[in-house]
């Protein structure tokens, strides 16, 4: 790839992308001069605070918006920004990238920060590509309820059996970035598998018959045609993807 920097490359999807692309890894505290001469910026950095007290608000702004705004002003040829499907209404509808989202309708600070981040990227950046992923899975990720089931570390499951997810992998999203850059795609792309999976269904795949938690969760349902066109693996179901993770992570 061209001279590429991944912002937020200390862990998770950012670390995976930086290693796979051989990109410059930028983490908080690095000086902006490290980005001189960069052609492609992939911005993965975020610190999700779903409940932000007034005393912590400036830190949340710095983490989610101010760094993005500063980097958006630097010379570049392409900008890839990780957003979230949590911008869409949490209802039974299937949501597409062209929907007009109002910030007043969002629930919680994190999606509001992401929508404002999208606005910065669309207004300031060259060839902006905004990704709205569902639940991302990859080695080294922070354990969630599904990871605990897959790895058989099932103490403290917090979610109910009927909680539902849409599961994709670091590899799939990185393939999509690579394909989108090759095809010179811009705009917004929902990154989602075809079909949801409940925590109970994950448990059945994992052979788990124990207790569940009490909290509910329901992923936003989104259209994924753009992602499928670029990377056919997005046509696969969440169940297929979880099945692959069980095979890989239990070796």
C-alpha positions, -999 to 999 in steps of 0.1 A, spaced: 0 0 0 10 37 -3 25 54 28 -2 46 53 -7 55 90 -31 37 114 -42 60 142 -51 39 173 -27 11 164 -19 1 200 -45 -27 202 -75 -43 186 -84 -37 150 -60 -8 146 -30 -30 156 -42 -57 132 -45 -33 103 -11 -17 109 7 -51 111 -11 -65 80 -4 -34 59 30 -27 73 17 8 81 30 34 105 15 28 139 3 60 156 -8 59 193 -19 86 217 10 108 228 29 104 194 39 137 178 20 148 147 53 152 128 53 114 126 26 117 100 45 139 76 44 126 40 15 101 48 -9 94 19 -36 73 36 -49 78 71 -69 50 88 -84 64 120 -94 36 145 -88 56 177 -117 59 201 -124 56 238 -160 47 244 -176 62 274 -213 54 274 -219 75 305 -197 106 306 -197 128 337 -192 166 332 -158 162 349 -147 137 322 -162 154 292 -131 172 280 -112 140 281 -139 123 260 -138 152 235 -100 149 232 -102 111 228 -129 111 202 -129 144 184 -100 168 189 -73 144 178 -93 135 148 -98 172 139 -60 179 142 -51 149 120 -78 158 94 -59 191 88 -27 174 78 -19 167 42 -32 133 30 -48 117 -1 -73 94 15 -89 91 50 -106 60 64 -127 65 96 -141 38 119 -176 48 130 -204 25 143 -238 10 134 -250 23 168 -259 55 149 -290 38 135 -323 35 154 -326 4 176 -357 -9 160 -368 -38 137 -360 -19 105 -330 -26 82 -310 5 79 -289 17 50 -260 41 46 -281 69 29 -303 75 60 -303 110 74 -293 106 110 -302 133 135 -278 137 165 -308 145 188 -322 110 182 -290 92 193 -288 74 226 -256 80 246 -224 99 241 -205 74 220 -227 74 189 -230 112 192 -192 115 191 -190 91 162 -216 111 142 -196 143 149 -165 125 138 -181 115 106 -190 152 100 -154 162 104 -141 136 80 -168 144 54 -161 181 56 -123 182 58 -108 150 44 -99 139 9 -115 107 -4 -133 100 29 -143 64 35 -165 59 66 -169 24 80 -199 15 103 -190 -20 116 -210 -43 138 -192 -65 164 -156 -70 154 -137 -101 164 -100 -108 163 -71 -121 183 -61 -98 212 -95 -82 215 -111 -73 248 -132 -103 259 -169 -99 256 -197 -125 262 -192 -142 229 -154 -144 233 -159 -159 268 -181 -186 253 -157 -194 225 -127 -196 248 -146 -214 276 -140 -187 301 -177 -183 310 -175 -168 344 -196 -136 347 -217 -138 315 -237 -106 318 -260 -108 288 -293 -126 284 -297 -157 262 -318 -138 236 -292 -110 232 -284 -108 195 -253 -98 176 -239 -94 141 -204 -108 140 -176 -99 116 -138 -103 118 -107 -80 117 -97 -98 85 -130 -91 68 -129 -54 75 -92 -51 65 -100 -69 32 -128 -43 27 -104 -14 33 -80 -29 8 -107 -35 -18 -123 0 -13 -89 17 -18 -82 -4 -49 -116 5 -63 -113 42 -52 -145 39 -32 -156 68 -9 -186 75 13 -202 53 40 -202 15 41 -220 -7 66 -197 -36 76 -220 -64 86 -225 -101 81 -257 -114 65 -279 -123 95 -278 -121 133 -270 -146 160 -283 -148 195 -261 -155 225 -280 -187 231 -272 -198 195 -235 -190 202 -237 -211 234 -252 -240 214 -223 -239 189 -199 -238 218 -215 -266 237 -223 -244 267 -253 -253 289 -247 -230 319 -264 -198 331 -267 -165 313 -269 -129 325 -300 -107 326 -290 -77 305 -305 -73 270 -286 -63 238 -298 -60 202 -276 -50 174 -288 -26 147 -299 -44 116 -282 -29 85 -281 -34 48 -247 -48 37 -249 -48 -1 -219 -24 -5 -197 -45 17 -207 -77 0 -200 -63 -35 -164 -54 -24 -157 -85 -2 -179 -116 -8 -172 -129 27 -197 -104 41 -224 -126 25 -217 -152 51 -238 -155 82 -228 -146 118 -232 -183 127 -207 -193 100 -182 -167 112 -186 -177 149 -181 -213 138 -148 -204 122 -137 -185 153 -145 -216 175 -123 -237 152 -94 -212 152 -95 -202 188 -98 -237 203 -68 -252 186 
